Amino acid sequence: IWSPTSKASFADLLAAVRLYGQFKQHGVDALSVSLSGNSAALRDTLDDIHPGFRNIPNGLDIAARYNIYYDNLPKTYVLNENFEVIASGLHGKAVEDLVKKLLAEK
C-alpha cells in the first residue's frame, strides 16, 4: 500500500516491482494499492516502471480497513499461495530475503 506523495512508499513500490520482475517466472505475484485516485497518472508511472504491474487506484477504503493512512506508509504484506498474510511491515532487503526463502522452500 503506497502513495506517490510518499518517498518511502515509492521506494518500497520500486523494490516490489523489481522483485516481481525477478521472480514472476517462479510464481511470485504482486499487487499494489495506491492511496491516489489519479488512475491515468498512476498507470503512466507504473507502466514506466514495469508494464503490466497491477495497481488498485484510490485504495483509501482498503487501506482504512487495515488502519493504514498516509502517516504510516508504506505497508507491505507478504502472502503465501493460500493468500494468507505471513508477514507485514517488512521493507527492502527484508522482503527480498523472505521471498527468496519462501521460493527455496518450494
One Martini backbone bead per residue (centre of mass of N, CA, C, O) as a GRO file, in nm:
protein
  106
    1ILE     BB    1   0.097   0.036   0.025
    2TRP     BB    2   0.065   0.357  -0.144
    3SER     BB    3   0.222   0.679  -0.235
    4PRO     BB    4   0.338   0.926  -0.449
    5THR     BB    5   0.398   1.129  -0.187
    6SER     BB    6   0.581   0.885  -0.081
    7LYS     BB    7   0.904   0.800  -0.079
    8ALA     BB    8   0.902   0.535   0.081
    9SER     BB    9   0.673   0.394  -0.082
   10PHE     BB   10   0.810   0.414  -0.357
   11ALA     BB   11   1.055   0.243  -0.283
   12ASP     BB   12   0.891  -0.014  -0.220
   13LEU     BB   13   0.765  -0.040  -0.497
   14LEU     BB   14   1.028  -0.076  -0.655
   15ALA     BB   15   1.107  -0.336  -0.506
   16ALA     BB   16   0.856  -0.500  -0.588
   17VAL     BB   17   0.895  -0.480  -0.892
   18ARG     BB   18   1.169  -0.617  -0.897
   19LEU     BB   19   1.080  -0.885  -0.772
   20TYR     BB   20   0.868  -0.953  -0.978
   21GLY     BB   21   1.059  -0.959  -1.226
   22GLN     BB   22   1.253  -1.181  -1.103
   23PHE     BB   23   0.999  -1.402  -0.988
   24LYS     BB   24   0.747  -1.462  -1.176
   25GLN     BB   25   0.850  -1.743  -1.299
   26HIS     BB   26   0.801  -1.862  -0.980
   27GLY     BB   27   0.501  -1.728  -0.885
   28VAL     BB   28   0.529  -1.437  -0.835
   29ASP     BB   29   0.325  -1.181  -0.700
   30ALA     BB   30   0.169  -0.847  -0.753
   31LEU     BB   31   0.011  -0.575  -0.558
   32SER     BB   32  -0.107  -0.251  -0.568
   33VAL     BB   33  -0.202   0.018  -0.335
   34SER     BB   34  -0.338   0.328  -0.388
   35LEU     BB   35  -0.415   0.656  -0.251
   36SER     BB   36  -0.458   0.734  -0.535
   37GLY     BB   37  -0.701   0.847  -0.798
   38ASN     BB   38  -0.495   0.880  -1.044
   39SER     BB   39  -0.500   0.655  -1.282
   40ALA     BB   40  -0.332   0.767  -1.517
   41ALA     BB   41  -0.074   0.840  -1.359
   42LEU     BB   42  -0.026   0.562  -1.239
   43ARG     BB   43  -0.007   0.404  -1.501
   44ASP     BB   44   0.233   0.561  -1.614
   45THR     BB   45   0.428   0.499  -1.385
   46LEU     BB   46   0.408   0.185  -1.395
   47ASP     BB   47   0.484   0.153  -1.696
   48ASP     BB   48   0.769   0.273  -1.657
   49ILE     BB   49   0.860   0.050  -1.458
   50HIS     BB   50   0.619  -0.192  -1.524
   51PRO     BB   51   0.459  -0.347  -1.739
   52GLY     BB   52   0.161  -0.480  -1.587
   53PHE     BB   53   0.151  -0.365  -1.320
   54ARG     BB   54  -0.054  -0.390  -1.052
   55ASN     BB   55  -0.323  -0.151  -0.961
   56ILE     BB   56  -0.501   0.011  -0.700
   57PRO     BB   57  -0.688   0.272  -0.705
   58ASN     BB   58  -0.816   0.437  -0.453
   59GLY     BB   59  -0.739   0.266  -0.157
   60LEU     BB   60  -0.868   0.390   0.107
   61ASP     BB   61  -1.062   0.166   0.203
   62ILE     BB   62  -0.855  -0.056   0.230
   63ALA     BB   63  -0.662   0.089   0.423
   64ALA     BB   64  -0.869   0.147   0.651
   65ARG     BB   65  -0.923  -0.154   0.726
   66TYR     BB   66  -0.590  -0.149   0.820
   67ASN     BB   67  -0.496   0.126   0.939
   68ILE     BB   68  -0.403   0.298   0.676
   69TYR     BB   69  -0.201   0.583   0.632
   70TYR     BB   70   0.009   0.825   0.541
   71ASP     BB   71   0.174   0.807   0.826
   72ASN     BB   72   0.210   0.459   0.766
   73LEU     BB   73   0.398   0.463   0.530
   74PRO     BB   74   0.458   0.182   0.426
   75LYS     BB   75   0.276  -0.130   0.327
   76THR     BB   76   0.369  -0.471   0.352
   77TYR     BB   77   0.257  -0.778   0.212
   78VAL     BB   78   0.287  -1.131   0.269
   79LEU     BB   79   0.182  -1.404   0.077
   80ASN     BB   80   0.065  -1.698   0.023
   81GLU     BB   81  -0.087  -1.938  -0.179
   82ASN     BB   82  -0.353  -1.886   0.029
   83PHE     BB   83  -0.369  -1.574   0.108
   84GLU     BB   84  -0.184  -1.550   0.358
   85VAL     BB   85  -0.056  -1.370   0.604
   86ILE     BB   86   0.309  -1.381   0.687
   87ALA     BB   87   0.376  -1.065   0.640
   88SER     BB   88   0.463  -0.737   0.784
   89GLY     BB   89   0.655  -0.439   0.759
   90LEU     BB   90   0.845  -0.485   0.543
   91HIS     BB   91   1.169  -0.394   0.392
   92GLY     BB   92   1.334  -0.448   0.126
   93LYS     BB   93   1.553  -0.689   0.205
   94ALA     BB   94   1.345  -0.845   0.379
   95VAL     BB   95   1.159  -0.918   0.146
   96GLU     BB   96   1.363  -1.057  -0.034
   97ASP     BB   97   1.448  -1.277   0.168
   98LEU     BB   98   1.167  -1.404   0.199
   99VAL     BB   99   1.118  -1.481  -0.094
  100LYS     BB  100   1.365  -1.664  -0.120
  101LYS     BB  101   1.287  -1.858   0.106
  102LEU     BB  102   1.014  -1.952  -0.010
  103LEU     BB  103   1.131  -2.063  -0.277
  104ALA     BB  104   1.330  -2.270  -0.145
  105GLU     BB  105   1.081  -2.437  -0.004
  106LYS     BB  106   0.943  -2.557  -0.278
   0.00000   0.00000   0.00000
